Amino acid sequence: MKPDSLLYPAPRGLYCAKGDFYIDPVQPVERALITHGHADHARAGHGRVLATRETLDIMRIRYGEGFCGESQVASLGETMAINGVRVSFHPAGHVLGSAQISVEAGGKRIVVSGDYKRRSDPTCRPFEPVPCDVFITEATFGLPVFHHPDDRLETARLLASLKQFPERAHVVGAYALGKAQRVIALLRQHGYDEPIHIHGALAKLCEYYQAEGIDLGDIQSATLAGEKRPDFAGGIVIGPPSAFADRWARRFAEPVAVFASGWMLIRQRAKQRGVELPLVISDHCDWAELTGTIREIAPAEVWVTHGREEALVRWCELEGIPARPLHLVGYDDEGE
């Protein structure tokens, strides 16, 4: 069986005709296999959804109990058959519950990475390399210019600024799923044990992470009412990036605008967002990690999707690895 007859791009996403299922479809379908809970990969309205228990829980938190017609838990490493196609889920290291999906039939195995990272993260299981004939990799940071610094050094910069400007609130923009919890965990690893205040939009997901045994320390609400609302001078407040555009972010004490993202490596992006303290903390691989992962897995072929596809395809070709871009649409950098 040729790989592109087992799995191929279709208008609604990657489709396996033999198994009659989609992976991370961008429109409602009858059967969907979901890699992780970010909204560009996990949409509501599917007939049946197969995903890890954590991803299903996250979808319920974000969309409500009726997010799909029927759900089924995929246990990591367990192989199941769907219409004769062998399917298994493996840790992706992106966010809590994130998984790569292996699809196998006719002697060919394709692994769909979803979004993934290779760095240590106490809030989710680490990436697990899976031998395969075809590796489908993301390329969010698929350009040689992207070399992300050590997460610990970036966290130390935030704490140094907090010490330097104790009269100011440090307001950190971080996406609600994965990034916010990871930033909090990094701060705790550095010994910061003061209360961290969060925007209400982060509360349910932070509570879920804590219920799953991930220690985020003392988390308190920053969305407080009343005439004598605190200004959080000397403290850390974390909210979704969208909150920076409303009144919520304008009531803190001389706020230091902080944003945690791999894109903060590009100074112009930080300037456009009005970020005073850019933190280069990414939940995706940088260039060296993308290429290192491909070398480690050593697939016979690489397919590249959602990101800087052409540069990574060209690198594969120079390494003697057949590669092609998939040109899938509907995916963005929500988790970044």
Secondary structure as UniProt FT lines:
FT   HELIX           3..6
FT   STRAND          8..10
FT   TURN            11..12
FT   STRAND          13..16
FT   TURN            17..20
FT   STRAND          21..23
FT   STRAND          31..33
FT   TURN            39..41
FT   STRAND          46..51
FT   HELIX           53..63
FT   TURN            65..66
FT   STRAND          68..73
FT   STRAND          80..82
FT   TURN            83..84
FT   STRAND          85..91
FT   TURN            96..97
FT   STRAND          99..105
FT   TURN            106..107
FT   STRAND          108..112
FT   TURN            122..123
FT   STRAND          134..139
FT   TURN            140..141
FT   TURN            144..145
FT   HELIX           151..164
FT   TURN            166..167
FT   STRAND          170..173
FT   TURN            176..178
FT   HELIX           179..189
FT   TURN            190..191
FT   STRAND          196..198
FT   HELIX           200..211
FT   TURN            212..213
FT   STRAND          219..221
FT   TURN            227..228
FT   TURN            233..234
FT   STRAND          236..239
FT   HELIX           241..245
FT   HELIX           247..251
FT   STRAND          256..260
FT   HELIX           262..265
FT   HELIX           267..273
FT   STRAND          277..279
FT   HELIX           287..297
FT   STRAND          301..307
FT   HELIX           309..318
FT   TURN            319..320
FT   STRAND          323..325
FT   TURN            334..335
//
